[in-house]
Amino acid sequence: MFRSLAMATLSAALFAACASAPTADKSGKTGSVKDGATLDLAILETTDVHSNILSYDYYKQKDDPSFGYERLATLIRQARKEFPNTVLFDSGDTIQGSVLADYQALVKPVGCDTELGIYAAMDAIGYDGGTAGNHEFNYGLPFLAQVTNTAMNVDGVKPRQCAGPKFPLVLSNVYSVRDKQPIFKPWTIVTKTVEVKNADGSTTPTALRIGIIGFTPPPILDWDKRNLQGKVTVDGVVEAANRYMPEVLAQKPDLVVAILHGGLNTAPYTPQMENGGWYLAGVPGIDALLLGHSHTEFPGPRYMDMKDVDAKRGIVRGVPAVMGGFFGKDLGVINMTMTRENGRWVVQKDKSHSQVRPICPKKNECVPADPAIAPIVKEAHDAAVAYVNTPIGATDHDLTSYFADEGNMSALAVVNAAQADYARDEIAREHPEWKDIPVISAASAFRTGFGGPDDYTDVARGPMTIRNAADLYFYPNTLAAVKIDTAGVKAWLEKSATRFNQIDPSKEGEQPLTGKLVPYNFDQMQGGITYTIDITKPEGQRIGNLRYKGKAIRDGQTFIVVTNSYRANGGGEFPGMNGESVVLNAPDGNREVVIKWVEAKKTVTAKDVDKRSWSFVPVKIRGPVTFTAASGKEGVAKAQGLAIRQLRDNGDGTAVYALDLSKR
């Protein structure tokens, strides 16, 4: 009944918006644009920049032209020269995700009177609006309220005027527990002066009123439970749209743009859906859809077979849409044509299309950096570089994530050892009655080439600094532990093993090793536990020979598994990980735990960490089992005892490798 009422209200508002809505010219007069006029509008989008302001790799300490907002800014300026009418919006995950971001939020937090580096860079280019992604909440609501200059009526946030972005941020599906109101403005109207082409060929400057409404992934309440629990509630994206679109349409905007930090998913809808863009496109009144979160491109091949989606033109259920990559690698562009009909603007969907423009159209052919950006963050950048070079210890062996999917646990072993030692100490102090419960640790490799051939953890033997710790543990998660039984451990590992495709031993020709599960959800456990993965079997039936300290694990045995707050509270949708089994919510971040552990060890040796805990079940395959990784790394595989050979070099810094599954 509620949904019917909401839809009825929305339909009425939509009808009202479709009535005559005169457009004002610069003098404020109405009626200056007549029927038959046309408007070509380019909607520009950035998303998932993750505070990668400069084209600089803080881990390898070198320039990297393949990413960075300073080059994305060049594409924005080029687009503004190319298209007569443009608007620019950001789809979130803006303030977190780089060494510089962590420095300004955690190490030396910016003061109320200082604008955050990424927002200062964006203001130098000029934005018309944006929304908040899930990672905006990683540093807590007080920090978010400060750096966005938002008066949030939530516990822990004091009202004050601070330096924030000079463009509006809208978010409609996160509400304060105190007053049930959105913590950001749910929507706003942006007015832009555009050039309209009249039927006689002349042009007229006209005010275009654009409604914008923002959405973030509903699971943030699970992912950032420590920061959000008891302070905010979250609604589904469709529910929020049905709630606020009538208000937007009542303002009679000429155009409505939904800014969603989320992707596309055609699975049955639930209010908890992480990537609800497909369903949001079906809400009446939305004229354009800006996407994000998925760290991919739309239009693009990933969505080719999706129902009611034109993955070449960039149309979702009849609505023009775009998703502009991540890390400042791409600019999203919706080219939209509108015509004046019966006193209102109408989007000509058959003449609208989307495109994603990369900063590097070809290898080693990247657009230059915008010279205005680097000086804005020079002081913070220099300070961040100095900070991450602080010595913390040393390692007597290389720690890398090359071939982490295939069994190289050299980098993960340090994380798992540090996490397990921390949890054992905490549990011994807080719960001495659990002293006989085995403590094991789960960690995943965050950097496994997703961002390109240099996107790997690579800590060479020798001195270690904070930079290396950040390389080992990329995200600012906090440590958590759960108490589960044998079935829970096995279910966890089975979920992780869905990282791999099912391999047919009798099939000739190449078979790809990995599937759709993202690498940061491929958890690998250590701490006395060992197991095998049989990738010739279906999902859910792959984990075998599960042992603890050499003995078969019995049914019903209890374990404490150390992980991060994201995983323990439902991140990645692992079985049983809903926060109810959490027994330790540490005040310390996983990265800080690694730093302190290395400092205590002084020099990390092979004796300080566990050996590889799992292996593939040996099986002879007729054709090669292949995967793509950074080229020229056969030596790393050999040193780790992995039966891997390089088949061919792709010429872009990556290569295709073959894994011999017949060898243990």
Secondary structure by P-SEA (a helix, b strand, c coil): caaaaaaaaaaaaaaaaacbbbbbccccccccccccbbbbbbbbbbccccccccccccccccccccccaaaaaaaaaaaaaacccbbbbbccccccccaaaaaaccccccccccccaaaaaaaaaccccbbbccccccccaaaaaaaaccccccccccccccccccbbbbbcccccccccccccccbbbbbbbbbbbccccbbbbbbbbbbbbbbcccccccccccccccccccccaaaaaaacaaaaaaacccbbbbbccbbbbccccccccccaaaaaaacccccbbbbccccccccccccccccccccccccccccccccccccccbbbbbbbbbbbcccbbbbcccccbbbbbbccccccccccccccccccaaaaaaaaaaaaacccccccbbbbccccccccaaaaaaaaaaaaaaaaaaaaacccccccbbbbbbbbbccccccccccccccccccccaaaaaaacccbbbbbbbbbcaaaaaaaaaaaacccccccccccccccccccccccccccccccccccccccccccccccccccccccccccbbbbbbbccccccccccccccccccccccccccaaaaaaaaaaaaccccccccccccccccbbbbccccccccccccaaaaaaacccccccccccccbbbbbbccccc
